[in-house]
Amino acid sequence: MDIGDTFEIEVDGQTILARRGQTIAEALLANGLRALRTTRKQAPRGVYCGMGICYECRMIVNGIPNVRTCMTLATPACKVTTQDDSRITFEK
Amino acid sequence: MREFELIIIGGGPAGITAATEAARMGACVALIDENQHLGGKVFGPTGNTIPDSTSDKIEHNLRRQILKDLDRVGDKIAVYLNTEVWDIVDQRMALLYAKEGSAGHLKHIKGKKLIISVGAFEKAIPFPGWTLPGVFSVGGLNALIKKGILPGERFLIAGSGPLQLVLADHLIHAGAKISAIVNAASLRDIAARAFQLITSIDAFRLRSGVEYLWHIKRQKVPIYSSYIISKVYGSNEVEKAEIVRVDGLWNPIRGTEQEISVDTLAYGFGLIPCTDLTRLCGCKHFFDERLGYWRVELNEKMETTVPGIFAAGDGLTIKGYSAAIEEGRVAAIEACNQLERVDRREADRLLRPSLRKLKRFKRIGQIMDTISSPRPGIFNILTDDAIVCRCEEVSVQDVVSAVADGAGDVNDIKRRTRLGMGHCQGRFCGQVINELIWKLTGIRKQREIFTPRTPAKPVPFACLAGE
């Protein structure tokens, strides 16, 4: 599979490079970003199961909270934000 | 609503083979997977960094072959990717949620027969610190490495099971530093099973196993047998791990703790079948004490206790892709017989080779599972500060308080503490909550499992409203 062809995505206002075919979680981990969310008790969380089961890698993607980044492909210009569970009160 | 003769949920080796087989017999098939690709965890896309071990080559060829076979009958199969099944109504209708960015907007599909082949996930026992970023499941980290991503610098592999060796080999090929491999099983346990294993597994697997061990030895990776991980330290990410020696029942032995400086941990005790959909359908399940997990009850033709609902692959018992392929085939042939696409005599003729192969796979699976299955002493690493339910942040201490307040069973603990109510729907805490309650109350009651609820996976509210 072709994993060449890089593009930029935005993470908390910073730009990182992602490769076509990578999930958002993979792009973040490839750039050394591992803490992706903080819980209601302000504990850091990151990718754990890597296969869509544990829901730990949830982030805000293009304004939508609770998106499993391990199951979502990175796309050019997508905007990803670290999720703070204590500030998410309802789903938009 | 579109109607099909056969709906297959899960597009791994079992689901792909089932779809191909059923389409060949002329059935109208829907194949659903929540990923963006078919192939599941083993046959999913990889990067360009796959090492050339014997197993990897065989996997690669097999993957190409089953996808090619599927493609030949592809016009008879509707494939729904990026799509979750969040409910199954009347044991025939699958309610779908097509995730953002996927093409299909279909909400419901109906099938006369159903094959559930949703695979497996990691078996894990909580320990203090296991929620820190940098702790991965063994399978999850392995998938990342296969795609060419190294999410750390100094790795520790802990737990048990054959996947440890596969991951270690992939890490070595990727140029990573493995600080240690920590295996809960004792050398004696492994040696006791070695003969059984050698005489039952395929030659290529044996060869791969030897290759893995050779690579690990050449890298001088320290291996700790009869050790488990007891704690991980770090403020925002993993910075250090503590391991401890265990006895034959995996009880931690005080005073044998050692610290290892690592930033990434792979942790797991083998795999367990994913049973949420078969449970939601009302199929009968039982807890297999020897294998250490809940299993769906089946007849030898892969049919569950609900007529017309079949199951196949690692969602039943953990045997790997070769067995999954045969089980998928058996389920499809039997479903097609019920659909009158193939008569009984021809079906039996087609079933024979697969049923014969499956007998052997069953034996291998049992040997693997009994080596990796956690022994009771390990529950002693569940100290008060360990988080049991990751989603709702319920600690052992919270469960202790609930039990002190009179909670006596699993669903009672769930109501009082929210344990098991979070996003993952109790898939991880459900693995240990019985043992924890037994330990705290001193009474070994009958084992329970959370009542299956709709939606099986979290979906947006609009989905439930049916809009």
Contacts between the chains, C-beta under 8 A, distances in Angstrom:
chain1	res1	chain2	res2	distance
A	1	B	45	4.7
A	1	B	46	6.9
A	1	B	47	7.4
A	1	B	48	7.9
A	3	B	47	5.1
A	3	B	48	6.2
A	3	B	147	7.4
A	3	B	148	6.8
A	21	B	45	6.6
A	22	B	147	7.3
A	22	B	149	7.9
A	26	B	144	6.6
A	26	B	147	6.1
A	26	B	149	5.3
A	29	B	144	6.5
A	29	B	149	5.5
A	29	B	151	4.0
A	30	B	149	4.8
A	30	B	151	7.8
A	34	B	133	4.1
A	34	B	134	5.8
A	34	B	151	6.4
A	34	B	152	7.8
A	34	B	237	5.6
A	35	B	133	4.5
A	35	B	236	5.5
A	35	B	237	6.1
A	36	B	133	7.2
A	39	B	393	5.7
A	40	B	393	6.9
A	41	B	393	5.3
A	43	B	131	6.4
A	43	B	393	6.9
A	44	B	132	6.8
A	44	B	133	5.5
A	44	B	236	5.0
A	44	B	237	7.2
A	45	B	131	6.2
A	45	B	133	6.4
A	45	B	390	7.8
A	46	B	132	7.8
A	46	B	133	3.0
A	46	B	134	6.8
A	46	B	237	7.5
A	47	B	133	7.6
A	47	B	136	6.6
A	47	B	140	6.8
A	47	B	151	7.4
A	48	B	131	7.8
A	48	B	135	6.5
A	48	B	136	6.2
A	48	B	137	6.2
A	48	B	140	6.7
A	48	B	390	7.5
A	49	B	121	6.3
A	49	B	122	6.2
A	49	B	136	7.9
A	49	B	137	4.7
A	49	B	139	7.5
A	49	B	140	4.9
A	50	B	136	6.4
A	50	B	137	6.5
A	50	B	139	7.2
A	50	B	140	2.7
A	50	B	141	7.0
A	50	B	143	5.4
A	50	B	144	6.2
A	51	B	41	6.1
A	51	B	121	6.6
A	51	B	137	7.8
A	51	B	139	6.8
A	51	B	140	6.0
A	51	B	143	6.9
A	52	B	34	6.2
A	52	B	35	7.6
A	53	B	121	4.7
A	53	B	122	8.0
A	53	B	274	7.7
A	53	B	424	6.3
A	53	B	427	5.7
A	54	B	137	7.9
A	54	B	390	6.7
A	54	B	424	5.1
A	54	B	427	7.2
A	54	B	428	6.5
A	55	B	391	6.6
A	55	B	422	7.5
A	55	B	423	3.6
A	55	B	424	5.1
A	55	B	458	7.4
A	56	B	131	7.7
A	56	B	390	6.4
A	58	B	423	7.3
A	64	B	100	7.2
A	66	B	423	7.5
A	66	B	458	7.2
A	67	B	100	8.0
A	70	B	140	7.9
A	71	B	34	6.9
A	71	B	35	7.0
A	71	B	99	7.6
A	72	B	99	7.7
A	72	B	100	8.0
A	72	B	101	7.9
A	73	B	36	5.9
A	73	B	101	7.5
A	75	B	101	7.6
A	91	B	460	6.5
A	91	B	461	6.7
